[in-house]
Amino acid sequence: MISRRRISRAGVGLFFGPLLFAGISLIQPFGLSPEATAVLASTTWIIIWWVTEAIPIPVTSLLPIILFPLTGVMTAGTATAPYADPVVFLLLGGFLLALAIERWNLHHRLSLLIISLVGTSGKGLVFGFMAATAFLSMWISNTATAMMMVPIGTAVIVELTAVGGRRTPPLDREDLEEPNEPIDVDGELLRQFDDESIDLPNTSFGLALMLAIAYGASVGGAATLIGSPPNAVLAGVAESSLGMEIGFLDWMLVGVPLAGTFLLITWVMLVGLLRPSIEKQPGRDDVIDEQLQELGSMTTGERRVLVVFGLVAAGWILRPFVLQPVFPMLTDAMIAIIGAILVFLVPVDGDRMLTWEYTSRVPWGVLLLLGAGFSIARGFRESGLDGVVSDAIADLGITELAGMILLVATVVILLTNVTSNTATASLFMPITLSIGLAIGVTPLTLMATAAFAASFAFMLPVATAPNAIVFGSGYMTIPQMAKVGFVITVPAVLVISAFAIWWIPIVWS
């Protein structure tokens, strides 16, 4: 059920978006040219509808296709071209590969294997779940990762604590045959857990384990180019505006150390704040091994999807050194699409590794949102609005890079707790590009700060789908999530800023 608060917010946005568009268009503030005014007015309308969800976010993302040509900013062909940016196809290929992994339950086996390595101590399990979730989130969507890990975590909590309750089974192949139910990101309990919710009191171990899943999903997504949509937003804008290609390996050289560093910090803070402990009881240390035994040996589907995924990952990593000298035009997006085609070709048990019916689970709306962000960035550039913004910032006398990085990281993290991380990244890419030009630094540093910060939302269930999913497990209250999330946010700002100041300029020089 949609809450009254959400309806009220949507109604306000539905009215004020077009109203502000009309007002800005008529006033032409700051002496802007007609084209720059049109981009400012259009972007204002789009942002208001994104933030308030006046209509579905993917539908709002189609507005640049209408507004930019009608206001004379660019032709329809120019406005729609960013929706077919190579980064969009990189993400599409990644989504299809992830669906193949999910269909054959390979991610379930990988997560259990990782967790089995750390034992069943409270602190060890929290770290194991966080590491397993982060690793899976590097390759498949944060949402799918969290949805798979929460039932496993719930089963572990029930087995390893002396608390009675109904055990939620891990996902099985039948679960994966049906498309995911939509997530109500307004804070309502997830529909997926309505029939399988647990009635358990909050425990420090349960709270820590569930938050480890949520945080691991968000942080792990920052490690690879396909891990989280804001990463793709940065890569697309960097190539179109700066002429710089950020390849898969280029991203990992920054993303993996950053994500790994912050995961360790998050784990230390989680176990320090919540002190998760489990009373040792005979026969309860083998729950993970039991689940692995239930899976049996690897199926044909698991083995073949692992081979395809391994080939694609190897192609991404080796492209600059091995493949590109032979195929100069080869890109990461092309490798992703080759992998996507393969999963529809490879036979498994009389079927294909992936069939078209599964594509209903592709987050097509994310691809539209990416296209809108790229189109807005192009509108800033084509109209000259980016120059106006950079000149205005230069007039303020802001020249300290470190201070600006801290400010951008803080603002973006706070904003992404209440709105879509992809929309936040799309909004801040042209802004940080202009700021970088204004203060005389490489814009990529500030743009990367915004991209990474957009993925680090920890305080509210509405902030990310993983947050909403773990909240729906019943192991925490909103104040508990907000309290821990706020404490975790402080080092998040510092870690992102430190990497932006000292590491990114070296690696992406």
FITORGU-962532 format. One line per field, with one value per residue (C-alpha): residue number from 1; chain; x, y, z. Coordinates in Angstrom, 2 decimals. Layout:
BEGIN
pos <- [NUM|...] .
unit <- [A|...] .
X <- [X|...] .
Y <- [Y|...] .
Z <- [Z|...] .
//
This chain:
BEGIN
pos <- [1|2|3|4|5|6|7|8|9|10|11|12|13|14|15|16|17|18|19|20|21|22|23|24|25|26|27|28|29|30|31|32|33|34|35|36|37|38|39|40|41|42|43|44|45|46|47|48|49|50|51|52|53|54|55|56|57|58|59|60|61|62|63|64|65|66|67|68|69|70|71|72|73|74|75|76|77|78|79|80|81|82|83|84|85|86|87|88|89|90|91|92|93|94|95|96|97|98|99|100|101|102|103|104|105|106|107|108|109|110|111|112|113|114|115|116|117|118|119|120|121|122|123|124|125|126|127|128|129|130|131|132|133|134|135|136|137|138|139|140|141|142|143|144|145|146|147|148|149|150|151|152|153|154|155|156|157|158|159|160|161|162|163|164|165|166|167|168|169|170|171|172|173|174|175|176|177|178|179|180|181|182|183|184|185|186|187|188|189|190|191|192|193|194|195|196|197|198|199|200|201|202|203|204|205|206|207|208|209|210|211|212|213|214|215|216|217|218|219|220|221|222|223|224|225|226|227|228|229|230|231|232|233|234|235|236|237|238|239|240|241|242|243|244|245|246|247|248|249|250|251|252|253|254|255|256|257|258|259|260|261|262|263|264|265|266|267|268|269|270|271|272|273|274|275|276|277|278|279|280|281|282|283|284|285|286|287|288|289|290|291|292|293|294|295|296|297|298|299|300|301|302|303|304|305|306|307|308|309|310|311|312|313|314|315|316|317|318|319|320|321|322|323|324|325|326|327|328|329|330|331|332|333|334|335|336|337|338|339|340|341|342|343|344|345|346|347|348|349|350|351|352|353|354|355|356|357|358|359|360|361|362|363|364|365|366|367|368|369|370|371|372|373|374|375|376|377|378|379|380|381|382|383|384|385|386|387|388|389|390|391|392|393|394|395|396|397|398|399|400|401|402|403|404|405|406|407|408|409|410|411|412|413|414|415|416|417|418|419|420|421|422|423|424|425|426|427|428|429|430|431|432|433|434|435|436|437|438|439|440|441|442|443|444|445|446|447|448|449|450|451|452|453|454|455|456|457|458|459|460|461|462|463|464|465|466|467|468|469|470|471|472|473|474|475|476|477|478|479|480|481|482|483|484|485|486|487|488|489|490|491|492|493|494|495|496|497|498|499|500|501|502|503|504|505|506|507|508|509] .
unit <- [A|A|A|A|A|A|A|A|A|A|A|A|A|A|A|A|A|A|A|A|A|A|A|A|A|A|A|A|A|A|A|A|A|A|A|A|A|A|A|A|A|A|A|A|A|A|A|A|A|A|A|A|A|A|A|A|A|A|A|A|A|A|A|A|A|A|A|A|A|A|A|A|A|A|A|A|A|A|A|A|A|A|A|A|A|A|A|A|A|A|A|A|A|A|A|A|A|A|A|A|A|A|A|A|A|A|A|A|A|A|A|A|A|A|A|A|A|A|A|A|A|A|A|A|A|A|A|A|A|A|A|A|A|A|A|A|A|A|A|A|A|A|A|A|A|A|A|A|A|A|A|A|A|A|A|A|A|A|A|A|A|A|A|A|A|A|A|A|A|A|A|A|A|A|A|A|A|A|A|A|A|A|A|A|A|A|A|A|A|A|A|A|A|A|A|A|A|A|A|A|A|A|A|A|A|A|A|A|A|A|A|A|A|A|A|A|A|A|A|A|A|A|A|A|A|A|A|A|A|A|A|A|A|A|A|A|A|A|A|A|A|A|A|A|A|A|A|A|A|A|A|A|A|A|A|A|A|A|A|A|A|A|A|A|A|A|A|A|A|A|A|A|A|A|A|A|A|A|A|A|A|A|A|A|A|A|A|A|A|A|A|A|A|A|A|A|A|A|A|A|A|A|A|A|A|A|A|A|A|A|A|A|A|A|A|A|A|A|A|A|A|A|A|A|A|A|A|A|A|A|A|A|A|A|A|A|A|A|A|A|A|A|A|A|A|A|A|A|A|A|A|A|A|A|A|A|A|A|A|A|A|A|A|A|A|A|A|A|A|A|A|A|A|A|A|A|A|A|A|A|A|A|A|A|A|A|A|A|A|A|A|A|A|A|A|A|A|A|A|A|A|A|A|A|A|A|A|A|A|A|A|A|A|A|A|A|A|A|A|A|A|A|A|A|A|A|A|A|A|A|A|A|A|A|A|A|A|A|A|A|A|A|A|A|A|A|A|A|A|A|A|A|A|A|A|A|A|A|A|A|A|A|A|A|A|A|A|A|A|A|A|A|A|A|A|A|A|A|A|A|A|A|A|A|A|A|A|A|A|A|A|A|A|A|A|A|A|A|A|A|A|A|A|A|A|A|A|A|A] .
X <- [0.00|1.28|1.52|-0.28|3.06|4.30|1.11|1.39|5.05|4.31|1.41|3.54|6.27|3.82|2.63|5.86|8.03|6.27|5.57|9.26|10.08|7.69|8.91|12.60|11.88|10.02|12.45|15.71|17.73|21.38|21.43|21.52|21.19|17.87|19.50|21.14|17.87|16.04|18.53|18.32|14.51|14.32|16.82|14.92|11.70|13.42|15.14|11.91|10.11|13.03|13.23|9.46|8.73|5.80|5.73|7.97|11.64|12.27|9.38|10.71|14.02|12.37|11.73|15.05|13.97|10.96|12.10|15.51|14.32|11.15|13.12|15.71|18.65|19.43|17.81|15.88|18.70|21.26|19.03|18.40|21.97|23.16|20.54|22.60|25.92|28.37|28.24|24.51|25.28|28.09|25.57|22.98|25.48|26.36|22.68|22.14|25.21|23.96|20.58|22.29|24.24|21.02|19.05|21.49|21.98|25.75|25.73|24.19|27.02|29.72|28.33|28.17|31.73|33.02|31.11|32.31|35.90|35.40|33.77|30.75|31.98|29.82|32.48|33.67|30.20|29.54|32.76|31.99|28.53|29.82|32.66|30.44|27.78|30.37|31.99|28.67|27.63|30.71|29.14|25.36|22.90|22.90|19.20|19.56|22.55|20.71|17.58|19.64|21.77|18.99|17.26|20.65|21.46|18.09|18.61|22.06|20.72|17.96|20.35|23.15|21.15|18.94|15.95|12.87|11.26|10.28|13.23|13.21|14.55|17.30|16.34|16.01|15.75|11.93|12.21|14.49|12.01|9.67|10.43|11.24|8.39|8.86|10.40|8.46|11.26|9.03|9.73|6.87|7.87|8.96|6.34|8.86|8.92|5.21|4.59|7.92|8.62|10.14|8.96|12.21|13.41|16.23|19.63|23.00|24.12|21.02|21.23|24.94|24.54|21.68|23.46|26.59|24.53|23.11|26.43|28.33|25.93|26.35|30.11|30.87|29.01|31.58|34.41|33.69|32.41|29.25|28.72|26.54|24.87|26.64|29.91|28.57|27.30|30.82|32.38|29.90|30.25|34.05|34.21|31.71|32.88|36.57|37.42|38.71|37.84|37.64|38.08|37.06|40.57|41.04|37.98|39.04|42.42|40.48|37.26|38.67|41.13|38.50|35.78|38.16|39.43|35.97|34.63|37.30|36.52|32.79|33.29|35.45|32.86|29.91|31.40|32.65|29.27|27.01|29.35|27.69|28.23|26.92|26.75|28.57|26.20|27.00|25.95|25.32|28.65|27.83|24.83|26.75|28.28|24.82|23.47|26.43|25.76|22.12|23.24|25.19|27.83|27.90|25.25|25.94|24.31|26.50|29.67|28.86|27.75|30.94|32.99|31.17|31.45|35.14|35.84|34.04|35.80|39.15|38.35|37.61|40.82|43.12|41.69|44.25|47.25|46.35|43.20|43.36|46.68|44.98|41.50|42.02|38.27|37.35|35.67|34.41|30.84|31.51|32.93|29.84|27.51|29.51|28.99|25.30|24.86|26.71|24.30|21.47|23.48|25.04|22.83|22.11|20.07|18.06|17.47|19.57|21.59|19.23|15.93|14.24|11.53|14.12|14.76|11.63|13.92|16.46|16.26|15.42|14.52|18.12|19.27|16.79|17.97|21.56|20.58|18.82|21.89|24.10|21.60|21.47|25.28|25.30|22.69|24.91|27.79|25.86|24.09|27.13|25.47|28.50|30.65|28.16|28.23|32.04|32.29|29.85|31.88|35.12|33.59|33.07|36.83|36.69|40.13|40.85|40.49|40.46|37.69|35.64|36.05|34.86|31.90|30.89|31.22|29.13|26.36|26.06|25.98|23.27|21.22|21.51|19.93|16.63|16.70|17.92|21.69|21.68|19.64|21.96|25.03|23.40|22.65|26.13|28.23|27.78|27.93|31.21|32.59|31.93|33.34|36.56|37.00|36.25|38.86|41.47|41.72|41.07|37.27|37.51|38.59|35.40|33.25|34.64|33.97|30.32|30.04|31.45|29.51|26.25|26.60|27.28|23.82|23.52|21.05|17.49|15.50|14.45|18.06|18.82|17.08|19.51|18.67|14.96|15.40|17.30|14.84|12.06|13.75|12.43|15.75|15.97|14.05|14.49|16.19|18.67|19.51|19.76|22.03|24.50|24.27|25.11|28.20|29.30|28.75|31.49|34.36|32.70|33.16|36.76|37.72|36.20|37.87|41.25|41.15|40.02|42.89|45.76|44.96|42.64|44.96|47.77|45.81|43.65|46.31] .
Y <- [0.00|3.46|5.70|9.01|10.74|9.37|10.44|13.93|14.23|12.99|15.41|18.37|17.37|16.76|20.35|22.20|20.53|22.04|25.26|25.91|24.94|27.63|30.20|29.74|29.80|33.11|34.84|33.75|34.19|35.18|36.55|33.05|32.42|30.93|27.51|27.56|28.73|25.86|23.31|24.80|24.80|21.28|19.90|21.50|19.84|16.47|16.64|17.53|14.60|12.29|13.30|13.31|10.32|12.25|9.59|6.49|7.51|5.70|7.57|10.90|9.90|10.19|13.93|15.08|13.44|15.78|18.94|19.50|19.39|21.40|24.16|24.34|23.00|20.14|17.97|14.85|12.72|14.46|14.21|10.49|9.48|9.37|6.70|4.40|5.31|2.35|2.42|1.67|-1.47|-2.38|-2.35|-4.22|-6.99|-7.14|-7.41|-10.33|-12.15|-11.61|-13.10|-16.23|-16.50|-16.08|-18.57|-21.39|-20.38|-20.03|-16.95|-18.99|-21.54|-18.85|-16.99|-20.13|-21.07|-17.66|-17.73|-21.27|-20.03|-17.74|-20.09|-19.41|-16.90|-13.80|-11.44|-13.95|-14.50|-10.78|-10.40|-13.45|-12.25|-8.77|-10.10|-12.57|-9.94|-7.43|-9.94|-10.90|-7.25|-6.56|-8.64|-8.79|-6.14|-4.94|-5.79|-9.38|-9.90|-8.68|-10.66|-13.84|-13.20|-12.19|-15.60|-17.29|-14.86|-15.43|-19.20|-18.77|-16.50|-18.95|-21.91|-20.24|-18.53|-19.98|-17.95|-19.73|-18.65|-19.62|-20.28|-18.59|-21.01|-20.02|-19.23|-22.29|-22.76|-22.45|-19.03|-17.92|-19.04|-16.19|-12.49|-10.47|-8.58|-4.80|-3.16|-0.46|2.02|4.24|2.21|-0.32|-3.88|-5.73|-7.81|-10.63|-11.11|-10.68|-14.42|-15.52|-12.88|-13.92|-13.07|-12.65|-10.08|-7.84|-9.25|-7.64|-10.54|-10.42|-6.65|-6.75|-9.57|-7.88|-4.52|-6.32|-7.59|-4.14|-2.35|-5.09|-4.86|-1.10|-0.98|-3.99|-2.39|0.41|-2.00|-2.66|-0.67|-2.79|-3.08|0.01|2.42|5.57|4.01|3.82|7.40|8.61|6.51|7.78|11.46|11.19|9.82|12.24|15.40|14.78|12.31|9.87|6.18|4.50|0.81|-2.11|-2.61|1.14|1.21|-1.82|-0.22|2.43|0.67|-2.53|-0.82|1.75|-0.84|-3.20|-0.48|0.71|-2.83|-3.47|-0.17|-0.91|-4.38|-3.05|-0.36|-2.77|-5.31|-2.49|-0.78|-3.83|-6.46|-9.43|-12.66|-16.20|-18.62|-21.74|-24.73|-28.29|-29.16|-25.61|-24.91|-26.85|-24.90|-23.45|-26.82|-28.38|-25.84|-26.51|-30.24|-29.63|-27.94|-31.04|-30.98|-28.21|-28.62|-28.38|-24.96|-23.67|-24.92|-23.45|-20.06|-19.94|-20.53|-17.78|-15.36|-16.18|-15.55|-12.19|-11.10|-12.15|-10.21|-7.07|-7.33|-8.35|-6.07|-3.24|-5.57|-8.61|-8.04|-4.39|-4.69|-7.32|-5.74|-1.96|-1.19|-3.67|-2.08|-3.31|-2.84|-5.13|-7.81|-7.55|-7.92|-10.92|-12.54|-11.64|-13.27|-16.38|-16.98|-17.15|-19.55|-22.05|-25.14|-26.49|-29.64|-29.27|-25.56|-22.43|-20.95|-17.97|-17.50|-14.27|-14.65|-13.81|-10.39|-9.12|-8.96|-6.67|-3.24|-1.43|1.66|2.00|2.05|4.85|6.75|6.44|7.74|10.71|11.58|11.45|13.56|16.19|16.33|16.84|19.57|21.40|21.21|22.08|25.07|26.47|26.10|24.21|27.28|29.53|27.28|27.12|30.92|31.42|29.11|30.84|34.15|32.66|32.26|28.54|27.13|24.48|21.04|19.02|21.15|20.90|17.11|16.83|19.07|17.11|13.76|14.95|16.54|13.58|10.97|12.90|13.41|9.81|8.68|10.15|9.75|7.38|6.93|6.92|10.11|11.72|10.76|11.97|15.31|15.84|14.79|18.05|20.09|18.57|18.82|22.56|22.92|21.19|23.52|26.53|25.80|24.67|20.96|17.81|17.50|13.71|13.87|15.61|13.55|10.33|11.64|12.14|8.74|6.78|8.82|8.15|4.43|4.88|5.38|3.67|5.54|4.84|1.93|4.18|4.95|1.76|-1.48|-3.52|-1.28|-1.83|-5.59|-6.03|-3.72|-6.02|-8.94|-7.66|-7.56|-3.81|-0.60|2.57|4.38|1.51|1.63|5.41|5.46|2.90|4.31|7.81|6.57|4.61|7.64|9.67|7.35|6.89|10.59|10.47|7.33|8.59|11.96|10.40|8.25|11.23|13.38|10.89|7.76|8.66|11.36|8.79|5.89|7.93|10.49] .
Z <- [0.00|-0.88|2.19|2.47|2.98|-0.33|-2.13|-0.64|-1.63|-5.13|-5.51|-4.48|-6.90|-9.72|-9.41|-8.63|-11.26|-14.29|-12.35|-11.67|-15.25|-16.49|-13.96|-14.77|-18.50|-18.20|-15.83|-17.52|-14.28|-13.99|-17.52|-18.98|-22.68|-23.85|-24.27|-20.82|-19.29|-20.96|-19.59|-16.08|-16.20|-17.60|-15.10|-12.22|-13.37|-13.75|-10.35|-8.54|-10.11|-9.34|-5.69|-5.04|-7.32|-8.75|-11.45|-11.67|-11.81|-15.13|-16.74|-15.48|-17.07|-20.49|-20.07|-21.63|-24.89|-24.95|-23.20|-24.78|-28.42|-27.70|-25.96|-28.73|-26.71|-29.09|-31.72|-30.84|-32.24|-30.04|-26.96|-27.42|-28.33|-24.67|-23.93|-26.20|-24.62|-24.53|-20.72|-20.89|-22.88|-20.48|-17.66|-19.74|-20.45|-16.76|-15.81|-18.20|-16.91|-13.36|-14.27|-15.56|-12.29|-10.31|-12.41|-11.69|-8.03|-8.39|-6.15|-3.33|-3.45|-3.64|-0.65|1.49|0.53|1.57|4.87|5.64|5.67|8.68|11.19|13.39|15.94|16.13|14.81|12.23|10.82|10.59|8.61|6.49|5.54|4.81|2.64|0.79|0.14|-1.05|-3.40|-5.00|-5.22|-7.34|-10.12|-9.61|-8.49|-4.89|-4.65|-5.86|-3.58|-0.49|-1.32|-1.55|1.55|3.98|4.05|4.50|7.32|8.95|8.91|10.47|13.22|14.11|14.14|16.09|18.81|21.48|20.28|19.03|15.83|12.35|10.07|6.69|4.07|1.65|-1.89|-4.09|-7.81|-7.74|-6.14|-8.95|-11.61|-10.67|-11.25|-8.15|-6.59|-6.63|-3.61|-1.81|-1.17|0.95|4.06|3.93|4.74|1.67|-0.03|-0.37|3.38|4.14|4.18|5.63|8.25|11.53|15.01|16.85|19.38|18.32|19.22|18.80|16.61|14.42|14.04|13.22|10.69|8.85|8.73|7.48|4.54|3.75|4.03|2.20|-0.74|-1.05|-0.52|-2.70|-5.58|-5.60|-6.40|-10.08|-13.01|-13.26|-9.51|-9.06|-11.53|-10.20|-11.37|-14.90|-14.67|-13.91|-16.67|-19.25|-18.35|-18.12|-21.65|-23.18|-21.38|-20.72|-23.48|-20.86|-20.91|-17.51|-18.25|-16.07|-14.72|-14.28|-12.05|-10.01|-9.25|-7.34|-6.39|-4.90|-2.48|-1.51|-0.95|0.85|3.16|4.05|4.53|7.16|8.88|8.78|10.24|13.09|13.85|13.64|16.04|18.27|18.45|18.61|20.13|18.43|20.32|20.10|22.98|21.85|21.70|20.59|17.06|15.95|14.24|11.10|9.80|6.83|5.98|6.14|3.65|1.35|1.56|0.70|-2.52|-3.53|-6.25|-8.83|-11.51|-15.22|-15.26|-12.44|-14.09|-17.49|-16.18|-14.10|-17.27|-19.20|-16.30|-15.85|-19.53|-19.43|-16.23|-17.71|-20.87|-18.87|-16.88|-19.75|-22.44|-22.11|-22.16|-24.28|-26.33|-27.36|-29.25|-31.43|-31.51|-31.13|-31.25|-28.49|-25.45|-22.09|-23.33|-26.29|-23.98|-21.77|-24.75|-26.04|-22.64|-22.69|-26.10|-24.92|-22.02|-24.56|-26.75|-24.34|-23.84|-20.35|-19.77|-22.96|-22.38|-22.76|-19.94|-20.04|-21.87|-22.85|-20.20|-17.57|-19.08|-17.34|-14.30|-15.97|-14.25|-17.47|-15.48|-14.30|-17.92|-18.71|-15.64|-16.83|-20.26|-18.70|-16.65|-19.72|-21.68|-18.93|-18.83|-22.58|-22.23|-19.71|-22.16|-25.35|-23.78|-21.99|-18.60|-17.29|-17.97|-16.18|-13.12|-13.09|-13.44|-10.56|-8.34|-9.33|-8.22|-4.75|-4.35|-3.51|-4.28|-1.65|-3.24|-0.01|1.48|-1.71|-1.79|1.82|1.04|-2.07|-0.28|2.66|0.59|-1.79|1.00|2.86|-0.31|-1.47|1.80|0.64|-3.13|-5.83|-5.87|-9.68|-9.82|-7.28|-9.30|-12.53|-10.89|-9.45|-12.46|-14.43|-11.21|-10.01|-13.54|-13.46|-9.95|-10.97|-13.91|-11.71|-9.05|-11.54|-10.68|-12.66|-12.58|-12.46|-8.82|-7.71|-10.08|-8.61|-5.11|-5.99|-7.69|-4.76|-2.20|-4.06|-3.27|0.45|1.96|5.34|7.53|6.35|4.88|2.00|1.09|-0.84|-1.73|0.45|3.43|2.80|2.46|5.74|7.50|6.29|8.05|11.37|13.20|13.60|14.07|12.04|14.96|15.28|11.58|11.63|14.70|13.36|9.84|11.02|12.86|9.77|7.51|9.19|8.19|4.80|4.07|5.29|3.33|0.08|0.55|1.33|-1.80|-3.88|-2.62|-2.62|-4.64|-7.55|-9.00|-9.13|-10.65|-13.03|-13.90] .
//
